[in-house]
């Protein structure tokens, strides 16, 4: 296995886990955690930061107004309605959020390194779009057929096919992702996922041992 070097440290391997909506990223992330490889969930942490980080809150309010937060909580529906009305607004919000998220992730990686962990991971549906791919050594794509992903997302989020398709169309094209990643894990209800993750983790561990 060959790996590019991340921008964070020569002493820790950072794995990126990405994939479209309904692909099974969370399943793979849980399996990594079971292998004692902690996973930073970018989506969850971004939501947390937008509520608790003062400087991030201030920057978002500067884009809209103070009423963006109701009783200390972000009005996500209002922010989404505002930003998706104009692509320039989407870029402005993403620049603020991704910048804060990158700093938080780097701090998190440093903590894991101090704890003596040799391998960590980050789960992000927009790993490439956010530029987080520059912070990892190896990118894993969790892949599944589009129809299966649609059904999973519809069931998980209790939404319509049309709503899921709108979200899918805003994400990177599946073929484009496949061209950019280093490894693919199939989460298609046909190929067992556990052996795929186990073999990949073993390969990464062996690479680290040889360094």
ROSE-4610 file (N, C-alpha, C; in Angstrom, 1 decimal, always signed):
// ROSE-4610
residu = [X/X/X/X/X/X/X/X/X/X/X/X/X/X/X/X/X/X/X/X/X/X/X/X/X/X/X/X/X/X/X/X/X/X/X/X/X/X/X/X/X/X/X/X/X/X/X/X/X/X/X/X/X/X/X/X/X/X/X/X/X/X/X/X/X/X/X/X/X/X/X/X/X/X/X/X/X/X/X/X/X/X/X/X/X/X/X/X/X/X/X/X/X/X/X/X/X/X/X/X/X/X/X/X/X/X/X/X/X/X/X/X/X/X/X/X/X/X/X/X/X/X/X/X/X/X/X/X/X/X/X/X/X/X/X/X/X/X/X/X/X/X/X/X/X/X/X/X/X/X/X/X/X/X/X/X/X/X/X/X/X/X/X/X/X/X/X/X/X/X/X/X/X/X/X/X/X/X/X/X/X/X/X/X/X/X/X/X/X/X/X/X/X/X/X/X/X/X/X/X/X/X/X/X/X/X/X/X/X/X/X/X/X/X/X/X/X/X/X/X/X/X/X/X/X/X/X/X/X/X/X/X/X/X/X/X/X/X/X/X/X/X/X/X/X/X/X/X/X/X/X/X/X/X/X/X/X/X/X/X/X/X/X/X/X/X/X/X/X/X/X/X/X/X/X/X/X/X/X/X/X/X/X/X/X/X/X/X/X/X/X/X/X/X/X/X/X/X/X/X/X/X/X/X/X/X/X/X/X/X/X/X/X/X/X/X/X/X/X/X/X/X/X/X/X/X/X/X/X/X/X/X/X/X/X/X/X/X/X/X/X/X/X/X/X/X/X/X/X/X/X/X/X/X/X/X/X/X/X/X/X/X/X/X/X/X/X/X/X/X/X/X/X/X/X/X/X/X/X/X/X/X/X/X/X/X/X/X/X/X/X/X/X/X/X/X/X/X/X/X/X/X/X/X/X/X/X/X/X/X/X/X/X/X/X/X/X/X/X/X/X/X/X/X/X/X/X/X/X/X/X/X/X/X/X/X/X/X/X/X/X/X/X/X/X/X/X/X/X/X/X/X/X/X/X/X/X/X/X/X/X/X/X/X/X/X/X/X/X/X/X/X/X/X/X/X/X/X/X/X/X/X/X/X/X/X/X/X/X/X/X/X/X/X/X/X/X/X/X/X/X/X/X/X/X/X/X/X/X/X/X/X/X/X/X/X/X/X/X/X/X/X/X/X/X/X/X/X/X/X/X/X/X/X/X/X/X/X/X/X/X/X/X/X/X/X/X/X/X/X/X/X/X/X/X/X/X/X/X/X/X/X/X/X/X/X/X/X/X/X/X/X/X/X/X/X/X/X/X/X/X/X/X/X/X/X/X/X/X/X/X/X/X/X/X/X/X/X/X/X/X/X/X/X/X/X/X/X/X/X/X/X/X/X/X/X/X/X/X/X/X/X/X/X/X/X/X/X/X/X/X/X/X]
num = [1/1/1/2/2/2/3/3/3/4/4/4/5/5/5/6/6/6/7/7/7/8/8/8/9/9/9/10/10/10/11/11/11/12/12/12/13/13/13/14/14/14/15/15/15/16/16/16/17/17/17/18/18/18/19/19/19/20/20/20/21/21/21/22/22/22/23/23/23/24/24/24/25/25/25/26/26/26/27/27/27/28/28/28/29/29/29/30/30/30/31/31/31/32/32/32/33/33/33/34/34/34/35/35/35/36/36/36/37/37/37/38/38/38/39/39/39/40/40/40/41/41/41/42/42/42/43/43/43/44/44/44/45/45/45/46/46/46/47/47/47/48/48/48/49/49/49/50/50/50/51/51/51/52/52/52/53/53/53/54/54/54/55/55/55/56/56/56/57/57/57/58/58/58/59/59/59/60/60/60/61/61/61/62/62/62/63/63/63/64/64/64/65/65/65/66/66/66/67/67/67/68/68/68/69/69/69/70/70/70/71/71/71/72/72/72/73/73/73/74/74/74/75/75/75/76/76/76/77/77/77/78/78/78/79/79/79/80/80/80/81/81/81/82/82/82/83/83/83/84/84/84/85/85/85/86/86/86/87/87/87/88/88/88/89/89/89/90/90/90/91/91/91/92/92/92/93/93/93/94/94/94/95/95/95/96/96/96/97/97/97/98/98/98/99/99/99/100/100/100/101/101/101/102/102/102/103/103/103/104/104/104/105/105/105/106/106/106/107/107/107/108/108/108/109/109/109/110/110/110/111/111/111/112/112/112/113/113/113/114/114/114/115/115/115/116/116/116/117/117/117/118/118/118/119/119/119/120/120/120/121/121/121/122/122/122/123/123/123/124/124/124/125/125/125/126/126/126/127/127/127/128/128/128/129/129/129/130/130/130/131/131/131/132/132/132/133/133/133/134/134/134/135/135/135/136/136/136/137/137/137/138/138/138/139/139/139/140/140/140/141/141/141/142/142/142/143/143/143/144/144/144/145/145/145/146/146/146/147/147/147/148/148/148/149/149/149/150/150/150/151/151/151/152/152/152/153/153/153/154/154/154/155/155/155/156/156/156/157/157/157/158/158/158/159/159/159/160/160/160/161/161/161/162/162/162/163/163/163/164/164/164/165/165/165/166/166/166/167/167/167/168/168/168/169/169/169/170/170/170/171/171/171/172/172/172/173/173/173/174/174/174/175/175/175/176/176/176/177/177/177/178/178/178/179/179/179/180/180/180/181/181/181/182/182/182/183/183/183/184/184/184/185/185/185/186/186/186/187/187/187/188/188/188/189/189/189/190/190/190/191/191/191/192/192/192/193/193/193/194/194/194/195/195/195/196/196/196/197/197/197/198/198/198/199/199/199/200/200/200/201/201/201/202/202/202/203/203/203/204/204/204/205/205/205/206/206/206/207/207/207/208/208/208/209/209/209/210/210/210/211/211/211]
x = [+0.8/+0.0/+0.9/+0.6/+1.3/+0.3/+0.9/+0.1/+0.7/-0.1/+0.4/+0.5/+1.3/+1.4/+0.5/-0.2/-1.1/-0.3/-1.0/-0.4/-0.2/-0.7/-0.7/+0.5/+0.9/+2.0/+2.6/+3.9/+4.6/+4.4/+3.7/+3.7/+2.3/+1.4/+0.0/-0.6/-1.3/-2.0/-3.4/-3.8/-5.2/-5.9/-7.0/-7.8/-9.1/-9.4/-10.6/-11.7/-12.9/-14.0/-15.1/-15.4/-16.4/-17.3/-18.3/-19.3/-20.6/-21.5/-22.7/-23.7/-24.8/-25.9/-26.4/-26.6/-27.1/-26.1/-24.8/-23.8/-23.4/-23.5/-23.0/-21.8/-21.5/-20.3/-20.3/-21.5/-21.6/-21.3/-21.7/-21.5/-20.0/-19.3/-17.8/-17.1/-17.6/-17.0/-17.1/-18.3/-18.5/-17.5/-17.3/-16.4/-15.0/-14.6/-13.3/-13.1/-14.2/-14.1/-14.0/-14.6/-14.5/-13.1/-12.4/-11.0/-10.0/-10.6/-9.8/-9.2/-9.9/-9.5/-10.6/-10.4/-11.4/-11.7/-13.0/-13.5/-14.1/-13.6/-14.2/-15.3/-16.5/-17.7/-17.8/-17.4/-17.4/-18.8/-19.8/-21.2/-21.6/-21.5/-21.9/-21.1/-19.8/-19.0/-19.2/-19.6/-19.9/-21.2/-22.2/-23.4/-23.1/-22.2/-21.9/-21.2/-20.2/-19.4/-20.3/-21.3/-22.1/-23.0/-23.1/-23.9/-23.0/-21.8/-21.0/-19.8/-19.3/-18.1/-18.5/-18.0/-18.4/-18.1/-16.8/-16.4/-17.1/-17.5/-18.2/-19.6/-20.2/-21.6/-21.6/-20.6/-20.6/-20.4/-19.6/-19.4/-20.7/-21.5/-22.7/-23.8/-23.8/-24.7/-24.4/-23.1/-22.7/-23.3/-23.4/-24.0/-25.5/-26.2/-27.6/-27.9/-28.2/-28.5/-28.5/-28.7/-28.6/-29.8/-30.9/-32.0/-31.8/-30.6/-30.2/-30.2/-30.0/-30.0/-31.2/-31.9/-33.1/-32.9/-32.8/-32.6/-31.2/-30.3/-28.9/-28.7/-29.8/-29.7/-29.8/-29.0/-29.0/-30.3/-30.9/-32.1/-31.7/-31.5/-31.0/-31.9/-33.2/-34.1/-33.9/-33.8/-33.6/-32.3/-31.2/-29.9/-29.9/-30.5/-30.6/-31.4/-32.5/-33.4/-32.6/-31.8/-31.1/-29.9/-29.2/-27.9/-28.2/-29.2/-29.5/-30.2/-30.6/-31.2/-30.1/-28.9/-27.8/-26.5/-25.9/-24.7/-23.6/-23.5/-22.5/-22.6/-23.9/-24.1/-23.7/-23.9/-23.5/-21.9/-21.2/-19.8/-19.3/-20.0/-19.7/-19.9/-21.0/-21.2/-20.2/-20.0/-19.1/-17.6/-17.2/-15.9/-15.7/-16.7/-16.7/-16.7/-17.6/-17.8/-16.6/-16.2/-15.1/-13.8/-13.6/-12.4/-12.4/-13.5/-13.6/-13.5/-14.1/-14.1/-12.7/-11.9/-10.5/-9.7/-9.8/-9.1/-9.4/-10.7/-11.2/-10.7/-10.7/-10.2/-8.7/-7.9/-6.5/-6.2/-6.9/-6.8/-7.1/-8.2/-8.6/-7.6/-7.0/-5.9/-4.7/-4.4/-3.2/-3.5/-4.7/-5.1/-5.0/-5.4/-5.3/-3.9/-3.0/-1.6/-1.0/-1.3/-0.8/-1.3/-2.4/-2.9/-2.2/-1.3/-0.6/-1.2/-2.3/-3.0/-2.3/-1.9/-1.2/-2.1/-3.4/-4.3/-5.6/-6.1/-7.4/-8.1/-9.3/-10.1/-11.1/-11.5/-12.5/-13.6/-14.9/-16.0/-16.6/-16.6/-17.2/-17.7/-19.0/-19.6/-19.0/-18.4/-17.9/-16.4/-15.7/-14.3/-13.5/-13.8/-13.0/-13.5/-14.8/-15.4/-14.9/-14.7/-14.3/-12.8/-12.0/-10.6/-10.0/-10.8/-10.3/-9.4/-9.5/-8.7/-7.2/-6.8/-5.4/-4.9/-5.8/-5.4/-5.3/-5.5/-5.5/-4.5/-4.1/-3.1/-3.8/-5.0/-5.7/-7.2/-7.8/-9.2/-10.0/-10.9/-11.8/-13.1/-13.6/-15.0/-15.9/-16.9/-18.0/-19.0/-19.2/-20.0/-21.1/-22.2/-23.4/-24.2/-25.0/-25.8/-26.8/-27.0/-27.8/-29.2/-29.9/-31.2/-31.2/-30.2/-30.1/-29.9/-29.0/-28.8/-30.0/-30.8/-32.1/-33.0/-33.2/-34.1/-33.6/-32.3/-31.8/-32.1/-31.8/-32.0/-33.5/-34.3/-35.8/-36.3/-35.8/-36.2/-35.6/-34.4/-33.6/-34.2/-34.5/-34.9/-36.4/-37.1/-38.6/-38.9/-38.2/-38.4/-38.8/-39.2/-39.6/-38.4/-38.6/-37.5/-37.1/-38.0/-37.6/-36.7/-37.0/-36.2/-34.7/-34.6/-33.3/-32.6/-33.2/-32.6/-32.1/-32.8/-32.3/-31.0/-30.9/-29.7/-28.6/-28.9/-27.9/-27.3/-28.1/-27.7/-26.8/-26.8/-25.9/-24.5/-24.4/-23.1/-22.3/-21.0/-20.1/-20.7/-20.5/-20.9/-20.1/-20.8/-20.2/-19.0/-19.1/-17.9/-16.7/-17.0/-15.9/-15.2/-16.0/-15.4/-14.5/-15.0/-14.2/-12.9/-12.8/-11.5/-10.5/-11.0/-10.2/-9.7/-10.4/-10.1/-9.0/-8.6/-7.5/-8.1/-9.1/-9.7/-11.3/-11.9/-13.4/-13.9/-14.8/-15.5/-16.9/-17.4/-18.7/-19.7/-20.7/-21.7/-23.0/-23.1/-24.2/-25.1/-25.0/-25.9/-25.6/-24.5/-24.0/-22.6/-21.7/-20.4/-20.3/-19.9/-19.8/-18.9/-19.3/-18.5/-17.5/-17.7/-16.8/-15.4/-15.4/-14.1/-13.4/-14.1/-13.4/-12.8/-13.5/-12.9/-11.7/-11.9/-10.8/-9.5/-9.7/-8.5/-7.8/-8.6/-8.1/-7.4/-7.9/-7.3/-6.0/-6.0/-4.7/-3.7/-4.1/-3.1/-2.6/-3.4/-2.9/-2.0/-2.3/-1.5/-0.1/-0.1/+1.1/+2.0/+1.4/+2.1/+2.7/+1.9/+2.5/+3.6/+3.6/+4.6/+5.9/+5.8/+7.0/+7.7/+6.9/+7.5/+8.7]
y = [-1.2/+0.0/+1.2/+2.2/+3.5/+4.5/+5.5/+6.5/+7.9/+8.9/+10.2/+10.7/+11.7/+12.1/+13.3/+13.1/+14.2/+15.4/+16.5/+17.8/+17.9/+16.9/+17.1/+16.5/+15.3/+14.7/+13.6/+13.4/+12.2/+11.0/+11.1/+10.1/+9.5/+9.9/+9.3/+9.2/+8.1/+7.9/+8.3/+9.2/+9.7/+9.1/+8.5/+7.8/+8.7/+9.0/+9.6/+8.6/+8.7/+7.8/+8.7/+8.5/+9.3/+8.4/+9.1/+8.3/+9.2/+8.9/+9.6/+9.2/+10.0/+9.7/+8.3/+7.6/+6.3/+5.2/+5.6/+4.6/+3.6/+4.0/+3.1/+3.6/+4.9/+5.5/+5.2/+5.4/+5.3/+3.8/+2.9/+1.5/+1.2/+1.7/+1.5/+2.2/+3.4/+4.2/+3.4/+2.8/+2.0/+0.9/+0.2/-0.9/-0.5/+0.7/+1.3/+1.5/+2.1/+2.3/+1.0/-0.1/-1.4/-1.9/-1.4/-1.8/-0.9/-0.1/+0.9/+2.0/+2.4/+3.5/+4.5/+5.6/+6.6/+7.4/+7.7/+8.4/+9.7/+10.8/+12.1/+12.3/+12.4/+12.6/+14.1/+14.4/+15.8/+16.5/+15.8/+16.3/+16.7/+15.7/+15.9/+17.0/+17.0/+18.1/+19.4/+19.5/+20.8/+21.4/+20.6/+21.0/+21.4/+20.7/+21.1/+22.4/+22.6/+23.9/+25.1/+24.9/+26.0/+26.5/+25.6/+26.0/+26.5/+26.0/+26.2/+27.2/+27.3/+28.1/+29.5/+30.4/+31.8/+32.5/+32.3/+33.0/+32.6/+31.3/+30.7/+31.3/+31.3/+31.9/+33.4/+34.1/+35.5/+35.7/+34.9/+35.0/+34.7/+33.7/+33.3/+34.4/+35.0/+36.1/+37.3/+37.5/+38.6/+38.5/+37.2/+36.9/+37.2/+36.9/+37.1/+38.2/+37.7/+38.6/+37.8/+38.5/+37.8/+36.8/+37.0/+36.1/+34.8/+34.5/+33.2/+32.2/+32.6/+31.7/+32.0/+31.0/+31.1/+30.3/+31.1/+30.5/+29.7/+30.3/+29.7/+28.6/+28.3/+27.2/+27.7/+27.2/+27.6/+27.3/+28.2/+28.0/+27.4/+26.1/+25.4/+25.6/+25.6/+25.7/+27.1/+28.2/+29.5/+29.7/+29.1/+29.2/+28.5/+27.3/+26.5/+27.3/+27.8/+28.6/+29.8/+30.5/+31.6/+31.2/+30.2/+29.9/+29.3/+28.4/+27.7/+28.5/+29.7/+30.6/+31.2/+31.1/+31.7/+30.9/+30.5/+29.6/+30.4/+31.7/+32.5/+32.4/+32.3/+32.2/+30.9/+29.8/+28.5/+28.5/+29.1/+29.2/+30.0/+31.1/+31.9/+31.1/+30.4/+29.6/+28.5/+27.8/+26.7/+27.1/+28.3/+28.8/+29.0/+29.5/+29.8/+28.5/+27.6/+26.3/+25.4/+25.2/+24.3/+24.8/+26.1/+26.6/+26.3/+26.5/+26.2/+24.7/+23.9/+22.4/+21.9/+22.4/+22.0/+22.2/+23.4/+23.7/+22.7/+22.4/+21.5/+20.1/+19.7/+18.4/+18.2/+19.2/+19.2/+19.1/+19.8/+19.7/+18.3/+17.7/+16.4/+15.3/+15.5/+14.5/+14.6/+15.8/+16.0/+15.4/+15.4/+14.8/+13.3/+12.7/+11.3/+10.8/+11.7/+11.4/+11.4/+12.3/+12.4/+11.2/+10.6/+9.4/+8.2/+8.3/+7.2/+6.4/+7.0/+6.2/+6.4/+5.4/+5.5/+5.8/+5.5/+5.6/+6.2/+7.2/+7.8/+8.0/+8.4/+8.5/+9.7/+10.2/+11.2/+10.8/+10.9/+10.6/+11.9/+12.0/+13.2/+12.9/+13.3/+13.1/+14.0/+15.1/+16.1/+16.3/+15.2/+15.2/+16.0/+15.8/+16.5/+17.9/+18.1/+19.5/+20.4/+19.9/+20.8/+20.9/+20.1/+20.2/+19.4/+18.6/+17.8/+16.6/+16.3/+15.3/+15.6/+16.9/+17.2/+16.9/+16.6/+16.3/+14.8/+14.0/+12.5/+11.8/+10.6/+9.8/+8.9/+8.5/+7.5/+7.8/+7.7/+8.0/+6.7/+6.4/+5.2/+5.7/+5.1/+5.4/+4.2/+4.5/+3.5/+3.6/+2.5/+2.6/+1.6/+2.0/+1.1/+1.6/+0.7/+1.2/+2.3/+3.2/+4.4/+4.0/+3.0/+2.7/+2.2/+1.5/+1.0/+2.2/+3.1/+4.3/+5.1/+5.3/+6.0/+5.4/+4.1/+3.4/+3.5/+3.4/+3.5/+4.9/+6.0/+7.3/+7.6/+7.1/+7.4/+6.7/+5.5/+4.8/+5.5/+5.8/+6.4/+7.8/+8.6/+10.0/+10.3/+9.2/+9.4/+10.5/+10.4/+11.5/+10.8/+11.6/+11.1/+10.8/+10.0/+9.8/+11.1/+12.0/+13.3/+14.1/+14.1/+14.8/+14.3/+12.9/+12.3/+12.6/+12.6/+12.8/+14.3/+15.2/+16.6/+16.7/+16.0/+16.0/+15.3/+14.2/+13.4/+14.3/+15.1/+15.9/+17.0/+17.3/+18.4/+17.8/+16.5/+15.9/+15.5/+15.2/+14.9/+13.6/+13.6/+12.5/+11.2/+10.1/+8.8/+8.5/+8.6/+8.2/+9.1/+10.4/+11.3/+10.9/+10.5/+10.0/+8.8/+7.9/+6.6/+6.9/+7.9/+8.3/+8.9/+9.4/+10.2/+9.4/+8.3/+7.6/+6.5/+6.0/+5.0/+3.6/+3.5/+2.2/+2.3/+1.2/+1.2/+0.0/+0.3/-0.7/-0.8/-1.9/-2.1/-2.4/-1.6/-1.8/-1.9/-3.0/-3.2/-4.3/-4.8/-5.9/-7.2/-7.3/-8.5/-8.9/-8.0/-8.2/-7.9/-8.9/-8.7/-7.5/-6.6/-5.4/-5.6/-6.4/-6.7/-7.2/-8.2/-8.7/-7.6/-6.8/-5.8/-4.8/-4.3/-3.4/-4.0/-5.3/-6.0/-6.1/-6.5/-6.6/-5.3/-4.2/-2.9/-2.4/-2.6/-2.1/-2.9/-4.1/-4.9/-4.4/-4.1/-3.5/-2.2/-1.3/+0.0/-0.2/-1.1/-1.4/-1.9/-2.8/-3.4/-2.3/-1.4/-0.2/+0.6/+0.9/+1.7/+1.0/-0.3/-1.0/-1.0/-0.9/-0.9/+0.4/+1.5/+2.8/+3.0]
z = [+0.0/+0.0/+0.0/-0.9/-0.9/-0.3/+0.4/+0.9/+0.7/+0.4/+0.5/+1.9/+2.2/+3.6/+3.9/+5.0/+5.4/+5.9/+6.1/+6.4/+8.0/+8.7/+10.2/+10.9/+10.6/+11.4/+10.6/+10.8/+10.2/+11.1/+12.2/+13.2/+13.4/+12.6/+12.7/+11.3/+11.1/+9.8/+9.9/+9.0/+9.0/+7.8/+8.0/+7.0/+6.7/+5.5/+5.1/+4.7/+5.2/+4.9/+4.2/+3.0/+2.3/+1.5/+0.9/+0.2/+0.1/-0.8/-1.0/+0.1/+0.1/+1.0/+0.9/+2.0/+2.1/+1.7/+1.5/+1.1/+2.1/+3.4/+4.5/+5.2/+5.1/+5.7/+7.2/+7.8/+9.3/+9.7/+8.9/+9.2/+9.3/+8.2/+8.1/+9.3/+9.6/+10.7/+12.0/+12.3/+13.5/+13.6/+12.4/+12.4/+12.6/+12.1/+12.5/+14.0/+14.6/+16.0/+16.8/+16.3/+17.0/+16.8/+15.9/+15.7/+16.4/+17.3/+18.1/+17.3/+16.2/+15.4/+15.5/+16.3/+16.5/+15.2/+15.0/+13.8/+14.2/+13.5/+13.7/+12.7/+13.2/+12.3/+11.9/+10.7/+10.3/+10.4/+10.0/+9.9/+11.3/+12.3/+13.6/+14.3/+14.1/+14.7/+14.1/+12.9/+12.3/+12.9/+13.1/+13.8/+15.2/+15.9/+17.3/+17.3/+16.4/+16.4/+16.1/+15.2/+14.8/+16.0/+17.0/+18.2/+19.3/+19.4/+20.7/+20.4/+19.2/+19.0/+18.8/+19.7/+19.7/+18.3/+17.9/+16.7/+15.5/+15.4/+14.3/+14.3/+15.5/+15.6/+15.1/+15.6/+15.2/+13.7/+13.1/+11.6/+10.9/+11.3/+10.7/+10.9/+12.1/+12.3/+11.5/+11.2/+10.4/+8.9/+8.5/+7.2/+7.2/+8.3/+8.3/+9.4/+10.6/+11.7/+13.0/+14.1/+15.4/+15.6/+14.9/+15.0/+14.4/+13.9/+13.3/+14.5/+15.7/+16.8/+17.7/+18.0/+18.9/+20.2/+21.3/+22.6/+22.6/+21.9/+21.8/+20.8/+20.1/+19.1/+17.7/+16.8/+15.4/+14.8/+14.1/+13.3/+12.0/+11.9/+10.8/+9.5/+9.7/+8.6/+8.0/+8.8/+8.3/+7.5/+8.1/+7.5/+6.1/+6.1/+4.9/+3.8/+4.2/+3.2/+2.6/+3.5/+3.1/+2.2/+2.6/+1.8/+0.5/+0.4/-0.8/-1.9/-1.5/-2.5/-3.4/-3.1/-3.9/-3.7/-4.7/-4.6/-3.9/-4.1/-3.5/-1.9/-1.5/+0.0/+0.5/-0.3/+0.0/+0.2/-0.7/-0.6/+0.6/+0.9/+2.1/+3.4/+3.5/+4.7/+4.9/+3.7/+3.8/+4.1/+3.6/+3.9/+5.4/+6.1/+7.5/+8.3/+8.0/+8.7/+8.5/+7.2/+7.0/+7.6/+7.7/+8.3/+9.8/+10.5/+11.9/+12.1/+11.2/+11.3/+11.2/+10.2/+10.0/+11.2/+11.9/+13.1/+14.2/+14.3/+15.4/+15.1/+13.8/+13.5/+13.8/+13.4/+13.7/+15.2/+16.0/+17.4/+17.9/+17.3/+17.7/+17.3/+16.1/+15.7/+16.7/+17.1/+18.0/+19.3/+19.8/+21.1/+20.9/+19.8/+19.6/+19.5/+18.9/+18.8/+20.2/+21.0/+22.4/+23.2/+22.9/+23.6/+23.1/+22.1/+21.6/+20.5/+19.9/+18.8/+17.5/+16.8/+15.5/+14.3/+14.4/+13.2/+13.7/+12.9/+13.2/+11.8/+11.9/+10.7/+10.8/+9.6/+9.6/+8.6/+9.0/+8.1/+7.5/+6.2/+5.6/+4.2/+4.0/+2.7/+1.7/+2.1/+1.2/+1.5/+1.6/+1.9/+0.9/-0.4/-1.4/-1.6/-1.5/-1.7/-0.6/+0.6/+1.7/+1.8/+1.0/+1.0/+2.1/+2.8/+3.9/+3.4/+2.1/+1.6/+1.7/+1.8/+2.0/+3.4/+4.3/+5.7/+6.0/+4.9/+5.2/+4.3/+4.7/+4.0/+2.9/+3.3/+2.5/+2.4/+1.3/+1.2/+0.8/+1.6/+1.4/+0.9/-0.2/-0.6/-0.2/+0.5/+0.8/-0.3/-1.0/-2.3/-2.2/-2.9/-3.0/-4.2/-4.8/-6.0/-5.6/-6.6/-6.3/-5.8/-6.3/-5.9/-4.4/-4.1/-2.7/-1.7/-2.2/-1.3/-1.2/-2.3/-2.2/-1.2/-1.2/-0.3/+1.1/+1.4/+2.7/+3.3/+2.5/+2.9/+3.2/+2.3/+2.4/+3.8/+4.0/+5.3/+6.5/+6.4/+7.6/+8.0/+7.0/+7.2/+7.1/+6.7/+6.5/+5.5/+4.4/+3.4/+2.0/+1.1/-0.2/-1.1/-2.2/-3.2/-3.8/-4.1/-4.7/-3.7/-2.4/-1.5/-1.4/-1.5/-1.4/-2.7/-3.8/-5.1/-5.2/-4.6/-4.6/-3.8/-2.7/-1.9/-2.6/-3.3/-4.0/-5.1/-5.8/-6.9/-6.5/-5.2/-4.7/-4.3/-4.3/-3.9/-5.1/-4.9/-6.0/-6.7/-8.0/-8.8/-8.4/-8.4/-7.9/-8.7/-10.0/-10.9/-10.6/-10.3/-10.0/-8.7/-7.7/-6.4/-6.6/-7.4/-7.6/-8.3/-9.1/-9.7/-8.7/-7.6/-6.7/-5.5/-5.1/-3.9/-4.1/-2.9/-2.9/-2.7/-2.0/-1.7/-1.8/-2.2/-2.2/-1.3/-0.4/+0.4/-0.1/-0.6/-1.1/+0.1/+0.2/+1.2/+0.5/-0.3/-1.2/-0.8/+0.4/+0.9/+0.2/-0.6/-1.2/-0.7/-0.7/-0.3/+1.2/+2.1/+3.5/+3.8/+4.7/+4.9/+6.0/+7.0/+8.1/+7.6/+6.7/+6.2/+5.4/+4.6/+3.9/+4.8/+5.8/+6.8/+7.5/+8.0/+8.7/+7.9/+6.6/+5.7/+5.5/+5.3/+5.1/+6.3/+7.5/+8.8/+9.0/+8.7/+8.8/+7.9/+6.6/+5.7/+6.1/+6.7/+7.2/+8.4/+9.3/+10.4/+10.0/+9.0/+8.5/+7.9/+7.2/+6.6/+7.7/+8.7/+9.8/+10.5/+10.7/+11.4/+10.6/+9.2/+8.4/+8.3/+8.7/+8.6/+9.5]
